[in-house]
Amino acid sequence: MNFFLDAIAWIFDPANYAEPGGIVSRLLEHLLFTFVTLVFASVIAIPLGYLIGHTGRGRGFAIAGAGGLRALPTLGLLTLVALWVGIGLEAPYVALTILAIPPILAGAYTGFEAIERGTIDAARAVGMSEGQIVAKVEVPLGLPLLIGGIRSATLQVVATATLAAYVADFGLGRYLFAGLKTRDYAEMLGGSILVILLALVLEGIFALVQRLVVPRGVIAGRPEDVRARPIRSRAATGTPVTEGRSS
Amino acid sequence: MIEYRSVTKQFPDGTLAVEDFSLVLPSRQTTVFVGSSGSGKTTLLRMINRMVDPTSGTIEIDGVDIATLAPVNLRRSIGYVMQNSGLLPHRTVVNNVATVPLLRGVPRQKARENALALLDTVGLDRSLADRYPSQLSGGQQQRVGVARGLAVDPNILLMDEPFGAVDPIVRAELQQELRRLQVELDKTVVFVTHDIEEAFLLGDQVVILRTGGQIAQVGTPSEILANPADEFVASFVGADRGKRALHFENHNGSDILVDSEGRIAGVIETDAAASVPPPQSVSESKAGSVSGSGAPAQGGDQR
């Protein structure tokens, strides 16, 4: 328990907020690093995922490839890239982008695949071009699952971004590595708690966003939407479903 | 006019869905393709808007080979109504109806007005316009599907088992609505179903298909009922089971309609009893003047 108290005391110690290299600037660095990594990964994974989801081709390749990427040990990859490009932020960006690609890719193509085939078939049959099917049907309907993929990638990156400090003086990971080296466990645990809090805050934001991007018509038809309201008021306020004008 | 010229469709897995199919579908009439699953009826329908391209043979619409037309433009000029409506779940009813006009560049306000007018046409209340498809009943969704099919005022309307997924009462209502619409709008309708009753009710020309898209018989409902081409057709329309072969028996001065198994099909009312009803009006007489159906014959005084 003492470790925790020490860690909390460390977090609130004004000395640790002294710039440069204080908690606030490291927090922002960590956030920026996470954000940039997600942008890199998204730029690669979303178009690829959409292509796979729309055409239905290359799915086996994507699953095998994403599985392979997931299996790579990030620290090993980071070291390897760092040996190749040198000390600095390039190696962590590469390693973490690779870490973030699989969940975003999966979110993108499963989002498309989860759409009822009849809906897409109908969109094509009434005369939508392939581009319009993607833009007007598949992207909006697949968005909740894509956001889910980005959410999962964010969580992994924000936690693993501590490794950036392994090869560069950057982000909240610095406290972990410095604390480990100097046996300052309060600093180490304090840094970890900050990373956890950041992850939880991001998780909360994404949970909210994921709810917001579900198309309204899709929410309207969901059974849990009905359950969320008391049964009695539902019976009283619900418009009776009637057939046609004759009603 | 739609014309199939020795059309064959073989799917990549080797299935021969349609083989050497030739037929003319007259303009401003309803042609119904009817057959059991695997008869190629949906494939035939989907070839008209190039959702399926034939392996060989050509299809012409008013003398134009559709293989020369861009699929997207062709599809925007043909109405399409499918089973389970196929509406876009994230768009409101009115936006679903306006989908194709908006793609064609009709201004939003005008497209909305036209869509609202179409809701009237298909018998939907305008208050439903801003609901989402998931908030409507199955029958209402099908009506929205029909309105969307009519949104660009197409000459041709393709309907792929549009009433297959709704309950029998709603189906009967929708069938009557379609008959009314057909009189009102005068489109060339191509309709696919596996329900022979539906085919006889809606079709000006009925095409009975057997496996592989082979035509078993083409004709008006009365032609087919009067002269089934072969055993297959007879069995398909139910004539072999005596379902359609009705005769009179006179009991205590009133005419009773009896099928070949001796079941009472109904009673002929005196003013209608003067003439023998022609075969195609059987289904109408069921609903109209016949007052009792399917009751087992017990001889003697029925009514």
Interface residues (C-beta under 8 A of the other chain):
Chain A: G118 T119 D121 A122 A123 R124 A125 V126 G127 M128 S129 Q132 K136 V137 P140 L141 P215 R216 G217 V218 A220 G221 V241 T242 E243 G244 R245 S246 S247
Chain B: R46 N49 M51 V72 N73 L74 R75 R76 S77 Y80 M82 Q83 N84 S85 G86 L87 L88 P89 H90 R91 T92 T99 V100 L103 G123 L124 D125 R131 Y132 P133 S134 Q135 L136 S137 G139 Q140 R143 R148 V170 E173 E177
